[in-house]
C-alpha cells in the first residue's frame, strides 16, 4: 500500500494537523547517572548554568560542588 494513500486516510487533505502550541521545559537533567532538579524551585542562574553544562557535554565531575545541592538523592529502602 502506498504511504501517501495511508497518510491521506489518516490525515485527510485540508484537515489541520495537530501541532503543539506550547513547549515544556524539563524538570530534571542528568550527568553520568546523577540527576539534578531544574524546576521552578531551582534559582534561574543555577538552572541556566546546569543547562549550559549539559549542552557542552560536561560530565558529573565538571559540575561545581555548589551546584550539587540540587542533585536529587533518593533514599534507599531499608530491608
mmJSON file of the N, C-alpha and C atoms, coordinates in Angstrom:
{"data_MODEL":{"atom_site":{
"group_PDB":["ATOM","ATOM","ATOM","ATOM","ATOM","ATOM","ATOM","ATOM","ATOM","ATOM","ATOM","ATOM","ATOM","ATOM","ATOM","ATOM","ATOM","ATOM","ATOM","ATOM","ATOM","ATOM","ATOM","ATOM","ATOM","ATOM","ATOM","ATOM","ATOM","ATOM","ATOM","ATOM","ATOM","ATOM","ATOM","ATOM","ATOM","ATOM","ATOM","ATOM","ATOM","ATOM","ATOM","ATOM","ATOM","ATOM","ATOM","ATOM","ATOM","ATOM","ATOM","ATOM","ATOM","ATOM","ATOM","ATOM","ATOM","ATOM","ATOM","ATOM","ATOM","ATOM","ATOM","ATOM","ATOM","ATOM","ATOM","ATOM","ATOM","ATOM","ATOM","ATOM","ATOM","ATOM","ATOM","ATOM","ATOM","ATOM","ATOM","ATOM","ATOM","ATOM","ATOM","ATOM","ATOM","ATOM","ATOM","ATOM","ATOM","ATOM","ATOM","ATOM","ATOM","ATOM","ATOM","ATOM","ATOM","ATOM","ATOM","ATOM","ATOM","ATOM","ATOM","ATOM","ATOM","ATOM","ATOM","ATOM","ATOM","ATOM","ATOM","ATOM","ATOM","ATOM","ATOM","ATOM","ATOM","ATOM","ATOM","ATOM","ATOM","ATOM","ATOM","ATOM","ATOM","ATOM","ATOM","ATOM","ATOM","ATOM","ATOM","ATOM","ATOM","ATOM","ATOM","ATOM","ATOM","ATOM","ATOM","ATOM","ATOM","ATOM","ATOM","ATOM","ATOM","ATOM","ATOM","ATOM","ATOM","ATOM","ATOM","ATOM","ATOM","ATOM","ATOM","ATOM","ATOM","ATOM","ATOM","ATOM","ATOM","ATOM","ATOM","ATOM","ATOM","ATOM","ATOM","ATOM","ATOM","ATOM","ATOM","ATOM","ATOM","ATOM","ATOM","ATOM","ATOM","ATOM","ATOM","ATOM","ATOM","ATOM","ATOM","ATOM","ATOM","ATOM","ATOM","ATOM","ATOM","ATOM","ATOM","ATOM","ATOM","ATOM","ATOM","ATOM","ATOM","ATOM","ATOM","ATOM","ATOM","ATOM","ATOM","ATOM","ATOM","ATOM","ATOM","ATOM","ATOM","ATOM","ATOM","ATOM","ATOM","ATOM","ATOM","ATOM","ATOM","ATOM","ATOM","ATOM","ATOM","ATOM","ATOM","ATOM","ATOM","ATOM","ATOM","ATOM","ATOM","ATOM","ATOM","ATOM","ATOM","ATOM","ATOM","ATOM","ATOM"],
"id":[1,2,3,4,5,6,7,8,9,10,11,12,13,14,15,16,17,18,19,20,21,22,23,24,25,26,27,28,29,30,31,32,33,34,35,36,37,38,39,40,41,42,43,44,45,46,47,48,49,50,51,52,53,54,55,56,57,58,59,60,61,62,63,64,65,66,67,68,69,70,71,72,73,74,75,76,77,78,79,80,81,82,83,84,85,86,87,88,89,90,91,92,93,94,95,96,97,98,99,100,101,102,103,104,105,106,107,108,109,110,111,112,113,114,115,116,117,118,119,120,121,122,123,124,125,126,127,128,129,130,131,132,133,134,135,136,137,138,139,140,141,142,143,144,145,146,147,148,149,150,151,152,153,154,155,156,157,158,159,160,161,162,163,164,165,166,167,168,169,170,171,172,173,174,175,176,177,178,179,180,181,182,183,184,185,186,187,188,189,190,191,192,193,194,195,196,197,198,199,200,201,202,203,204,205,206,207,208,209,210,211,212,213,214,215,216,217,218,219,220,221,222,223,224,225,226,227,228,229,230,231,232,233,234,235,236,237],
"type_symbol":["N","C","C","N","C","C","N","C","C","N","C","C","N","C","C","N","C","C","N","C","C","N","C","C","N","C","C","N","C","C","N","C","C","N","C","C","N","C","C","N","C","C","N","C","C","N","C","C","N","C","C","N","C","C","N","C","C","N","C","C","N","C","C","N","C","C","N","C","C","N","C","C","N","C","C","N","C","C","N","C","C","N","C","C","N","C","C","N","C","C","N","C","C","N","C","C","N","C","C","N","C","C","N","C","C","N","C","C","N","C","C","N","C","C","N","C","C","N","C","C","N","C","C","N","C","C","N","C","C","N","C","C","N","C","C","N","C","C","N","C","C","N","C","C","N","C","C","N","C","C","N","C","C","N","C","C","N","C","C","N","C","C","N","C","C","N","C","C","N","C","C","N","C","C","N","C","C","N","C","C","N","C","C","N","C","C","N","C","C","N","C","C","N","C","C","N","C","C","N","C","C","N","C","C","N","C","C","N","C","C","N","C","C","N","C","C","N","C","C","N","C","C","N","C","C","N","C","C","N","C","C","N","C","C","N","C","C"],
"label_atom_id":["N","CA","C","N","CA","C","N","CA","C","N","CA","C","N","CA","C","N","CA","C","N","CA","C","N","CA","C","N","CA","C","N","CA","C","N","CA","C","N","CA","C","N","CA","C","N","CA","C","N","CA","C","N","CA","C","N","CA","C","N","CA","C","N","CA","C","N","CA","C","N","CA","C","N","CA","C","N","CA","C","N","CA","C","N","CA","C","N","CA","C","N","CA","C","N","CA","C","N","CA","C","N","CA","C","N","CA","C","N","CA","C","N","CA","C","N","CA","C","N","CA","C","N","CA","C","N","CA","C","N","CA","C","N","CA","C","N","CA","C","N","CA","C","N","CA","C","N","CA","C","N","CA","C","N","CA","C","N","CA","C","N","CA","C","N","CA","C","N","CA","C","N","CA","C","N","CA","C","N","CA","C","N","CA","C","N","CA","C","N","CA","C","N","CA","C","N","CA","C","N","CA","C","N","CA","C","N","CA","C","N","CA","C","N","CA","C","N","CA","C","N","CA","C","N","CA","C","N","CA","C","N","CA","C","N","CA","C","N","CA","C","N","CA","C","N","CA","C","N","CA","C","N","CA","C","N","CA","C","N","CA","C","N","CA","C","N","CA","C","N","CA","C","N","CA","C"],
"label_alt_id":[null,null,null,null,null,null,null,null,null,null,null,null,null,null,null,null,null,null,null,null,null,null,null,null,null,null,null,null,null,null,null,null,null,null,null,null,null,null,null,null,null,null,null,null,null,null,null,null,null,null,null,null,null,null,null,null,null,null,null,null,null,null,null,null,null,null,null,null,null,null,null,null,null,null,null,null,null,null,null,null,null,null,null,null,null,null,null,null,null,null,null,null,null,null,null,null,null,null,null,null,null,null,null,null,null,null,null,null,null,null,null,null,null,null,null,null,null,null,null,null,null,null,null,null,null,null,null,null,null,null,null,null,null,null,null,null,null,null,null,null,null,null,null,null,null,null,null,null,null,null,null,null,null,null,null,null,null,null,null,null,null,null,null,null,null,null,null,null,null,null,null,null,null,null,null,null,null,null,null,null,null,null,null,null,null,null,null,null,null,null,null,null,null,null,null,null,null,null,null,null,null,null,null,null,null,null,null,null,null,null,null,null,null,null,null,null,null,null,null,null,null,null,null,null,null,null,null,null,null,null,null,null,null,null,null,null,null],
"label_comp_id":["UNK","UNK","UNK","UNK","UNK","UNK","UNK","UNK","UNK","UNK","UNK","UNK","UNK","UNK","UNK","UNK","UNK","UNK","UNK","UNK","UNK","UNK","UNK","UNK","UNK","UNK","UNK","UNK","UNK","UNK","UNK","UNK","UNK","UNK","UNK","UNK","UNK","UNK","UNK","UNK","UNK","UNK","UNK","UNK","UNK","UNK","UNK","UNK","UNK","UNK","UNK","UNK","UNK","UNK","UNK","UNK","UNK","UNK","UNK","UNK","UNK","UNK","UNK","UNK","UNK","UNK","UNK","UNK","UNK","UNK","UNK","UNK","UNK","UNK","UNK","UNK","UNK","UNK","UNK","UNK","UNK","UNK","UNK","UNK","UNK","UNK","UNK","UNK","UNK","UNK","UNK","UNK","UNK","UNK","UNK","UNK","UNK","UNK","UNK","UNK","UNK","UNK","UNK","UNK","UNK","UNK","UNK","UNK","UNK","UNK","UNK","UNK","UNK","UNK","UNK","UNK","UNK","UNK","UNK","UNK","UNK","UNK","UNK","UNK","UNK","UNK","UNK","UNK","UNK","UNK","UNK","UNK","UNK","UNK","UNK","UNK","UNK","UNK","UNK","UNK","UNK","UNK","UNK","UNK","UNK","UNK","UNK","UNK","UNK","UNK","UNK","UNK","UNK","UNK","UNK","UNK","UNK","UNK","UNK","UNK","UNK","UNK","UNK","UNK","UNK","UNK","UNK","UNK","UNK","UNK","UNK","UNK","UNK","UNK","UNK","UNK","UNK","UNK","UNK","UNK","UNK","UNK","UNK","UNK","UNK","UNK","UNK","UNK","UNK","UNK","UNK","UNK","UNK","UNK","UNK","UNK","UNK","UNK","UNK","UNK","UNK","UNK","UNK","UNK","UNK","UNK","UNK","UNK","UNK","UNK","UNK","UNK","UNK","UNK","UNK","UNK","UNK","UNK","UNK","UNK","UNK","UNK","UNK","UNK","UNK","UNK","UNK","UNK","UNK","UNK","UNK","UNK","UNK","UNK","UNK","UNK","UNK"],
"label_asym_id":["A","A","A","A","A","A","A","A","A","A","A","A","A","A","A","A","A","A","A","A","A","A","A","A","A","A","A","A","A","A","A","A","A","A","A","A","A","A","A","A","A","A","A","A","A","A","A","A","A","A","A","A","A","A","A","A","A","A","A","A","A","A","A","A","A","A","A","A","A","A","A","A","A","A","A","A","A","A","A","A","A","A","A","A","A","A","A","A","A","A","A","A","A","A","A","A","A","A","A","A","A","A","A","A","A","A","A","A","A","A","A","A","A","A","A","A","A","A","A","A","A","A","A","A","A","A","A","A","A","A","A","A","A","A","A","A","A","A","A","A","A","A","A","A","A","A","A","A","A","A","A","A","A","A","A","A","A","A","A","A","A","A","A","A","A","A","A","A","A","A","A","A","A","A","A","A","A","A","A","A","A","A","A","A","A","A","A","A","A","A","A","A","A","A","A","A","A","A","A","A","A","A","A","A","A","A","A","A","A","A","A","A","A","A","A","A","A","A","A","A","A","A","A","A","A","A","A","A","A","A","A","A","A","A","A","A","A"],
"label_entity_id":["1","1","1","1","1","1","1","1","1","1","1","1","1","1","1","1","1","1","1","1","1","1","1","1","1","1","1","1","1","1","1","1","1","1","1","1","1","1","1","1","1","1","1","1","1","1","1","1","1","1","1","1","1","1","1","1","1","1","1","1","1","1","1","1","1","1","1","1","1","1","1","1","1","1","1","1","1","1","1","1","1","1","1","1","1","1","1","1","1","1","1","1","1","1","1","1","1","1","1","1","1","1","1","1","1","1","1","1","1","1","1","1","1","1","1","1","1","1","1","1","1","1","1","1","1","1","1","1","1","1","1","1","1","1","1","1","1","1","1","1","1","1","1","1","1","1","1","1","1","1","1","1","1","1","1","1","1","1","1","1","1","1","1","1","1","1","1","1","1","1","1","1","1","1","1","1","1","1","1","1","1","1","1","1","1","1","1","1","1","1","1","1","1","1","1","1","1","1","1","1","1","1","1","1","1","1","1","1","1","1","1","1","1","1","1","1","1","1","1","1","1","1","1","1","1","1","1","1","1","1","1","1","1","1","1","1","1"],
"label_seq_id":[1,1,1,2,2,2,3,3,3,4,4,4,5,5,5,6,6,6,7,7,7,8,8,8,9,9,9,10,10,10,11,11,11,12,12,12,13,13,13,14,14,14,15,15,15,16,16,16,17,17,17,18,18,18,19,19,19,20,20,20,21,21,21,22,22,22,23,23,23,24,24,24,25,25,25,26,26,26,27,27,27,28,28,28,29,29,29,30,30,30,31,31,31,32,32,32,33,33,33,34,34,34,35,35,35,36,36,36,37,37,37,38,38,38,39,39,39,40,40,40,41,41,41,42,42,42,43,43,43,44,44,44,45,45,45,46,46,46,47,47,47,48,48,48,49,49,49,50,50,50,51,51,51,52,52,52,53,53,53,54,54,54,55,55,55,56,56,56,57,57,57,58,58,58,59,59,59,60,60,60,61,61,61,62,62,62,63,63,63,64,64,64,65,65,65,66,66,66,67,67,67,68,68,68,69,69,69,70,70,70,71,71,71,72,72,72,73,73,73,74,74,74,75,75,75,76,76,76,77,77,77,78,78,78,79,79,79],
"pdbx_PDB_ins_code":[null,null,null,null,null,null,null,null,null,null,null,null,null,null,null,null,null,null,null,null,null,null,null,null,null,null,null,null,null,null,null,null,null,null,null,null,null,null,null,null,null,null,null,null,null,null,null,null,null,null,null,null,null,null,null,null,null,null,null,null,null,null,null,null,null,null,null,null,null,null,null,null,null,null,null,null,null,null,null,null,null,null,null,null,null,null,null,null,null,null,null,null,null,null,null,null,null,null,null,null,null,null,null,null,null,null,null,null,null,null,null,null,null,null,null,null,null,null,null,null,null,null,null,null,null,null,null,null,null,null,null,null,null,null,null,null,null,null,null,null,null,null,null,null,null,null,null,null,null,null,null,null,null,null,null,null,null,null,null,null,null,null,null,null,null,null,null,null,null,null,null,null,null,null,null,null,null,null,null,null,null,null,null,null,null,null,null,null,null,null,null,null,null,null,null,null,null,null,null,null,null,null,null,null,null,null,null,null,null,null,null,null,null,null,null,null,null,null,null,null,null,null,null,null,null,null,null,null,null,null,null,null,null,null,null,null,null],
"Cartn_x":[0.849,0.0,0.899,0.525,1.291,1.189,2.347,2.387,1.554,1.599,0.804,-0.684,-1.111,-2.514,-2.881,-2.005,-2.249,-2.325,-1.409,-1.423,-2.667,-3.135,-4.354,-5.555,-5.567,-6.659,-6.562,-5.356,-5.175,-5.347,-4.815,-4.911,-5.466,-6.77,-7.382,-6.83,-6.772,-6.308,-7.186,-6.565,-7.298,-7.567,-7.304,-7.505,-6.272,-6.457,-5.274,-4.609,-3.317,-2.574,-2.475,-2.367,-2.216,-0.823,-0.78,0.502,0.574,1.759,1.963,2.013,1.235,1.218,2.11,2.552,3.409,4.548,5.579,6.678,6.776,7.377,7.509,8.987,9.36,10.744,10.967,12.175,12.451,12.511,12.168,12.275,13.558,14.154,15.358,16.371,17.636,18.711,19.721,20.392,21.284,22.684,23.639,25.047,25.582,25.974,26.593,25.772,24.464,23.614,23.219,23.677,23.312,22.264,21.143,20.061,19.995,19.699,19.592,18.215,17.664,16.391,16.635,15.88,15.97,14.565,13.693,12.316,12.22,10.998,10.79,11.356,11.68,12.274,13.78,14.371,15.805,16.021,16.953,17.221,17.575,17.108,17.283,18.745,19.636,21.05,21.655,21.244,21.732,21.172,19.89,19.245,19.934,20.155,20.804,22.221,22.934,24.299,24.297,23.389,23.312,22.941,22.03,21.679,22.87,23.664,24.859,25.878,26.05,26.948,26.442,25.14,24.554,24.792,24.579,24.765,26.216,27.147,28.567,29.111,28.203,28.591,29.489,29.236,30.003,29.692,30.579,30.365,30.033,29.655,29.342,30.536,31.727,32.94,33.116,32.53,32.634,31.684,30.702,29.699,30.296,30.277,30.836,30.101,30.835,30.263,29.045,29.077,27.962,26.665,26.756,25.559,25.03,25.839,25.451,24.384,24.077,22.978,21.637,21.618,20.397,20.297,21.271,21.229,20.104,19.361,18.26,18.835,18.722,19.237,18.047,17.813,16.707,17.195,16.375,16.715,16.512,17.499,17.382,16.441,15.601,14.691,15.477,15.168,15.839,15.02,15.707,15.015,14.718],
"Cartn_y":[-1.167,0.0,1.236,2.23,3.463,4.289,4.772,5.562,6.833,7.485,8.704,8.405,7.251,6.845,6.651,5.98,5.733,7.049,7.966,9.259,10.057,9.943,10.646,10.116,8.827,8.251,8.713,8.691,9.067,10.56,11.367,12.823,13.318,13.473,13.884,15.223,15.371,16.609,17.748,18.848,20.004,19.975,18.853,18.75,19.301,20.224,20.756,19.669,19.549,18.567,19.076,18.158,18.552,19.126,20.317,20.974,21.388,21.283,21.734,23.252,23.836,25.287,25.787,24.881,25.264,24.27,24.68,23.765,23.574,22.493,22.163,22.089,22.768,22.747,21.527,20.973,19.808,20.188,19.23,19.414,18.812,17.91,17.196,17.198,17.083,16.957,15.978,15.209,14.184,14.242,13.879,13.779,12.471,11.564,10.304,9.575,9.54,8.839,9.649,10.869,11.763,12.74,12.838,13.707,14.974,16.084,17.38,17.963,18.602,19.29,20.642,20.93,22.246,22.805,22.52,23.008,24.429,24.896,26.278,26.569,25.541,25.769,26.018,25.756,25.976,27.408,28.147,29.511,29.53,30.553,30.655,30.589,31.25,31.241,29.845,29.083,27.703,26.831,26.977,26.214,26.475,27.744,28.099,27.541,27.577,27.043,25.531,24.818,23.363,23.008,23.77,23.531,23.8,24.815,25.115,23.985,23.443,22.293,21.116,20.884,19.782,19.966,21.182,21.47,21.338,21.469,21.372,19.958,18.99,17.584,17.398,18.178,18.058,16.727,16.328,15.135,15.567,14.616,14.915,15.557,15.114,15.664,17.148,17.616,19.024,19.932,19.361,20.161,20.671,21.986,22.539,22.024,21.894,21.402,22.21,23.532,24.362,24.094,23.476,23.125,21.746,20.981,19.605,19.53,20.663,20.652,20.463,20.656,20.461,19.048,18.206,16.811,16.093,15.292,14.532,13.227,13.048,11.836,11.093,9.906,9.097,8.255,8.175,7.34,5.881,5.078,3.644,3.033,2.139,1.473,0.508,0.543,-0.368,-1.642,-2.768,-4.06,-4.339],
"Cartn_z":[0.0,0.0,0.0,-0.734,-0.877,0.406,0.896,2.125,1.999,0.851,0.655,0.81,0.324,0.449,1.919,2.647,4.067,4.825,4.546,5.223,4.883,3.649,3.249,4.022,4.288,5.069,6.524,7.086,8.483,8.702,7.802,7.892,6.568,6.466,5.201,4.709,3.395,2.783,3.27,3.667,4.164,5.656,6.292,7.737,8.437,9.377,10.062,10.903,10.744,11.541,12.977,13.895,15.293,15.482,16.031,16.26,17.721,18.281,19.656,19.675,20.539,20.654,21.776,22.62,23.732,23.839,24.532,24.798,26.307,26.704,28.112,28.446,29.501,29.951,30.846,30.845,31.691,33.17,34.034,35.482,36.027,35.252,35.683,34.547,34.937,33.956,34.545,33.719,34.236,33.67,34.517,34.144,34.713,33.864,34.293,35.362,35.198,36.146,37.37,37.483,38.579,38.057,38.762,38.31,39.156,38.481,39.132,38.876,39.903,39.765,39.109,38.047,37.403,37.207,38.183,38.085,38.634,38.851,39.284,40.667,41.459,42.778,42.696,41.543,41.342,40.854,41.482,41.014,39.524,38.834,37.386,36.973,37.725,37.343,37.457,38.461,38.626,37.51,37.241,36.166,34.834,34.52,33.259,33.182,34.31,34.333,34.112,34.769,34.585,33.15,32.559,31.156,30.239,30.554,29.756,29.875,31.086,31.246,30.411,30.453,29.689,28.192,27.707,26.28,25.84,26.796,26.453,26.65,26.861,27.063,28.28,29.328,30.566,31.245,32.121,32.929,34.351,35.181,36.58,37.274,36.936,37.551,37.234,36.139,35.751,36.53,37.191,37.896,39.204,39.426,40.664,41.907,42.993,44.25,44.684,44.503,44.968,44.201,43.026,42.261,42.652,43.341,43.669,44.752,45.387,46.361,45.658,44.338,43.558,42.998,43.362,42.928,43.672,42.949,43.538,44.059,45.368,46.004,46.59,46.079,46.583,47.743,48.771,49.915,49.546,49.828,49.565,50.6,50.146,51.074,51.941,53.231,54.147,54.27,54.344,54.492,55.938],
"occupancy":[1.0,1.0,1.0,1.0,1.0,1.0,1.0,1.0,1.0,1.0,1.0,1.0,1.0,1.0,1.0,1.0,1.0,1.0,1.0,1.0,1.0,1.0,1.0,1.0,1.0,1.0,1.0,1.0,1.0,1.0,1.0,1.0,1.0,1.0,1.0,1.0,1.0,1.0,1.0,1.0,1.0,1.0,1.0,1.0,1.0,1.0,1.0,1.0,1.0,1.0,1.0,1.0,1.0,1.0,1.0,1.0,1.0,1.0,1.0,1.0,1.0,1.0,1.0,1.0,1.0,1.0,1.0,1.0,1.0,1.0,1.0,1.0,1.0,1.0,1.0,1.0,1.0,1.0,1.0,1.0,1.0,1.0,1.0,1.0,1.0,1.0,1.0,1.0,1.0,1.0,1.0,1.0,1.0,1.0,1.0,1.0,1.0,1.0,1.0,1.0,1.0,1.0,1.0,1.0,1.0,1.0,1.0,1.0,1.0,1.0,1.0,1.0,1.0,1.0,1.0,1.0,1.0,1.0,1.0,1.0,1.0,1.0,1.0,1.0,1.0,1.0,1.0,1.0,1.0,1.0,1.0,1.0,1.0,1.0,1.0,1.0,1.0,1.0,1.0,1.0,1.0,1.0,1.0,1.0,1.0,1.0,1.0,1.0,1.0,1.0,1.0,1.0,1.0,1.0,1.0,1.0,1.0,1.0,1.0,1.0,1.0,1.0,1.0,1.0,1.0,1.0,1.0,1.0,1.0,1.0,1.0,1.0,1.0,1.0,1.0,1.0,1.0,1.0,1.0,1.0,1.0,1.0,1.0,1.0,1.0,1.0,1.0,1.0,1.0,1.0,1.0,1.0,1.0,1.0,1.0,1.0,1.0,1.0,1.0,1.0,1.0,1.0,1.0,1.0,1.0,1.0,1.0,1.0,1.0,1.0,1.0,1.0,1.0,1.0,1.0,1.0,1.0,1.0,1.0,1.0,1.0,1.0,1.0,1.0,1.0,1.0,1.0,1.0,1.0,1.0,1.0,1.0,1.0,1.0,1.0,1.0,1.0],
"B_iso_or_equiv":[0.0,0.0,0.0,0.0,0.0,0.0,0.0,0.0,0.0,0.0,0.0,0.0,0.0,0.0,0.0,0.0,0.0,0.0,0.0,0.0,0.0,0.0,0.0,0.0,0.0,0.0,0.0,0.0,0.0,0.0,0.0,0.0,0.0,0.0,0.0,0.0,0.0,0.0,0.0,0.0,0.0,0.0,0.0,0.0,0.0,0.0,0.0,0.0,0.0,0.0,0.0,0.0,0.0,0.0,0.0,0.0,0.0,0.0,0.0,0.0,0.0,0.0,0.0,0.0,0.0,0.0,0.0,0.0,0.0,0.0,0.0,0.0,0.0,0.0,0.0,0.0,0.0,0.0,0.0,0.0,0.0,0.0,0.0,0.0,0.0,0.0,0.0,0.0,0.0,0.0,0.0,0.0,0.0,0.0,0.0,0.0,0.0,0.0,0.0,0.0,0.0,0.0,0.0,0.0,0.0,0.0,0.0,0.0,0.0,0.0,0.0,0.0,0.0,0.0,0.0,0.0,0.0,0.0,0.0,0.0,0.0,0.0,0.0,0.0,0.0,0.0,0.0,0.0,0.0,0.0,0.0,0.0,0.0,0.0,0.0,0.0,0.0,0.0,0.0,0.0,0.0,0.0,0.0,0.0,0.0,0.0,0.0,0.0,0.0,0.0,0.0,0.0,0.0,0.0,0.0,0.0,0.0,0.0,0.0,0.0,0.0,0.0,0.0,0.0,0.0,0.0,0.0,0.0,0.0,0.0,0.0,0.0,0.0,0.0,0.0,0.0,0.0,0.0,0.0,0.0,0.0,0.0,0.0,0.0,0.0,0.0,0.0,0.0,0.0,0.0,0.0,0.0,0.0,0.0,0.0,0.0,0.0,0.0,0.0,0.0,0.0,0.0,0.0,0.0,0.0,0.0,0.0,0.0,0.0,0.0,0.0,0.0,0.0,0.0,0.0,0.0,0.0,0.0,0.0,0.0,0.0,0.0,0.0,0.0,0.0,0.0,0.0,0.0,0.0,0.0,0.0,0.0,0.0,0.0,0.0,0.0,0.0],
"pdbx_formal_charge":[null,null,null,null,null,null,null,null,null,null,null,null,null,null,null,null,null,null,null,null,null,null,null,null,null,null,null,null,null,null,null,null,null,null,null,null,null,null,null,null,null,null,null,null,null,null,null,null,null,null,null,null,null,null,null,null,null,null,null,null,null,null,null,null,null,null,null,null,null,null,null,null,null,null,null,null,null,null,null,null,null,null,null,null,null,null,null,null,null,null,null,null,null,null,null,null,null,null,null,null,null,null,null,null,null,null,null,null,null,null,null,null,null,null,null,null,null,null,null,null,null,null,null,null,null,null,null,null,null,null,null,null,null,null,null,null,null,null,null,null,null,null,null,null,null,null,null,null,null,null,null,null,null,null,null,null,null,null,null,null,null,null,null,null,null,null,null,null,null,null,null,null,null,null,null,null,null,null,null,null,null,null,null,null,null,null,null,null,null,null,null,null,null,null,null,null,null,null,null,null,null,null,null,null,null,null,null,null,null,null,null,null,null,null,null,null,null,null,null,null,null,null,null,null,null,null,null,null,null,null,null,null,null,null,null,null,null],
"auth_seq_id":[1,1,1,2,2,2,3,3,3,4,4,4,5,5,5,6,6,6,7,7,7,8,8,8,9,9,9,10,10,10,11,11,11,12,12,12,13,13,13,14,14,14,15,15,15,16,16,16,17,17,17,18,18,18,19,19,19,20,20,20,21,21,21,22,22,22,23,23,23,24,24,24,25,25,25,26,26,26,27,27,27,28,28,28,29,29,29,30,30,30,31,31,31,32,32,32,33,33,33,34,34,34,35,35,35,36,36,36,37,37,37,38,38,38,39,39,39,40,40,40,41,41,41,42,42,42,43,43,43,44,44,44,45,45,45,46,46,46,47,47,47,48,48,48,49,49,49,50,50,50,51,51,51,52,52,52,53,53,53,54,54,54,55,55,55,56,56,56,57,57,57,58,58,58,59,59,59,60,60,60,61,61,61,62,62,62,63,63,63,64,64,64,65,65,65,66,66,66,67,67,67,68,68,68,69,69,69,70,70,70,71,71,71,72,72,72,73,73,73,74,74,74,75,75,75,76,76,76,77,77,77,78,78,78,79,79,79],
"auth_comp_id":["UNK","UNK","UNK","UNK","UNK","UNK","UNK","UNK","UNK","UNK","UNK","UNK","UNK","UNK","UNK","UNK","UNK","UNK","UNK","UNK","UNK","UNK","UNK","UNK","UNK","UNK","UNK","UNK","UNK","UNK","UNK","UNK","UNK","UNK","UNK","UNK","UNK","UNK","UNK","UNK","UNK","UNK","UNK","UNK","UNK","UNK","UNK","UNK","UNK","UNK","UNK","UNK","UNK","UNK","UNK","UNK","UNK","UNK","UNK","UNK","UNK","UNK","UNK","UNK","UNK","UNK","UNK","UNK","UNK","UNK","UNK","UNK","UNK","UNK","UNK","UNK","UNK","UNK","UNK","UNK","UNK","UNK","UNK","UNK","UNK","UNK","UNK","UNK","UNK","UNK","UNK","UNK","UNK","UNK","UNK","UNK","UNK","UNK","UNK","UNK","UNK","UNK","UNK","UNK","UNK","UNK","UNK","UNK","UNK","UNK","UNK","UNK","UNK","UNK","UNK","UNK","UNK","UNK","UNK","UNK","UNK","UNK","UNK","UNK","UNK","UNK","UNK","UNK","UNK","UNK","UNK","UNK","UNK","UNK","UNK","UNK","UNK","UNK","UNK","UNK","UNK","UNK","UNK","UNK","UNK","UNK","UNK","UNK","UNK","UNK","UNK","UNK","UNK","UNK","UNK","UNK","UNK","UNK","UNK","UNK","UNK","UNK","UNK","UNK","UNK","UNK","UNK","UNK","UNK","UNK","UNK","UNK","UNK","UNK","UNK","UNK","UNK","UNK","UNK","UNK","UNK","UNK","UNK","UNK","UNK","UNK","UNK","UNK","UNK","UNK","UNK","UNK","UNK","UNK","UNK","UNK","UNK","UNK","UNK","UNK","UNK","UNK","UNK","UNK","UNK","UNK","UNK","UNK","UNK","UNK","UNK","UNK","UNK","UNK","UNK","UNK","UNK","UNK","UNK","UNK","UNK","UNK","UNK","UNK","UNK","UNK","UNK","UNK","UNK","UNK","UNK","UNK","UNK","UNK","UNK","UNK","UNK"],
"auth_asym_id":["A","A","A","A","A","A","A","A","A","A","A","A","A","A","A","A","A","A","A","A","A","A","A","A","A","A","A","A","A","A","A","A","A","A","A","A","A","A","A","A","A","A","A","A","A","A","A","A","A","A","A","A","A","A","A","A","A","A","A","A","A","A","A","A","A","A","A","A","A","A","A","A","A","A","A","A","A","A","A","A","A","A","A","A","A","A","A","A","A","A","A","A","A","A","A","A","A","A","A","A","A","A","A","A","A","A","A","A","A","A","A","A","A","A","A","A","A","A","A","A","A","A","A","A","A","A","A","A","A","A","A","A","A","A","A","A","A","A","A","A","A","A","A","A","A","A","A","A","A","A","A","A","A","A","A","A","A","A","A","A","A","A","A","A","A","A","A","A","A","A","A","A","A","A","A","A","A","A","A","A","A","A","A","A","A","A","A","A","A","A","A","A","A","A","A","A","A","A","A","A","A","A","A","A","A","A","A","A","A","A","A","A","A","A","A","A","A","A","A","A","A","A","A","A","A","A","A","A","A","A","A","A","A","A","A","A","A"],
"auth_atom_id":["N","CA","C","N","CA","C","N","CA","C","N","CA","C","N","CA","C","N","CA","C","N","CA","C","N","CA","C","N","CA","C","N","CA","C","N","CA","C","N","CA","C","N","CA","C","N","CA","C","N","CA","C","N","CA","C","N","CA","C","N","CA","C","N","CA","C","N","CA","C","N","CA","C","N","CA","C","N","CA","C","N","CA","C","N","CA","C","N","CA","C","N","CA","C","N","CA","C","N","CA","C","N","CA","C","N","CA","C","N","CA","C","N","CA","C","N","CA","C","N","CA","C","N","CA","C","N","CA","C","N","CA","C","N","CA","C","N","CA","C","N","CA","C","N","CA","C","N","CA","C","N","CA","C","N","CA","C","N","CA","C","N","CA","C","N","CA","C","N","CA","C","N","CA","C","N","CA","C","N","CA","C","N","CA","C","N","CA","C","N","CA","C","N","CA","C","N","CA","C","N","CA","C","N","CA","C","N","CA","C","N","CA","C","N","CA","C","N","CA","C","N","CA","C","N","CA","C","N","CA","C","N","CA","C","N","CA","C","N","CA","C","N","CA","C","N","CA","C","N","CA","C","N","CA","C","N","CA","C","N","CA","C","N","CA","C","N","CA","C","N","CA","C","N","CA","C"],
"pdbx_PDB_model_num":[1,1,1,1,1,1,1,1,1,1,1,1,1,1,1,1,1,1,1,1,1,1,1,1,1,1,1,1,1,1,1,1,1,1,1,1,1,1,1,1,1,1,1,1,1,1,1,1,1,1,1,1,1,1,1,1,1,1,1,1,1,1,1,1,1,1,1,1,1,1,1,1,1,1,1,1,1,1,1,1,1,1,1,1,1,1,1,1,1,1,1,1,1,1,1,1,1,1,1,1,1,1,1,1,1,1,1,1,1,1,1,1,1,1,1,1,1,1,1,1,1,1,1,1,1,1,1,1,1,1,1,1,1,1,1,1,1,1,1,1,1,1,1,1,1,1,1,1,1,1,1,1,1,1,1,1,1,1,1,1,1,1,1,1,1,1,1,1,1,1,1,1,1,1,1,1,1,1,1,1,1,1,1,1,1,1,1,1,1,1,1,1,1,1,1,1,1,1,1,1,1,1,1,1,1,1,1,1,1,1,1,1,1,1,1,1,1,1,1,1,1,1,1,1,1,1,1,1,1,1,1,1,1,1,1,1,1]
}}}
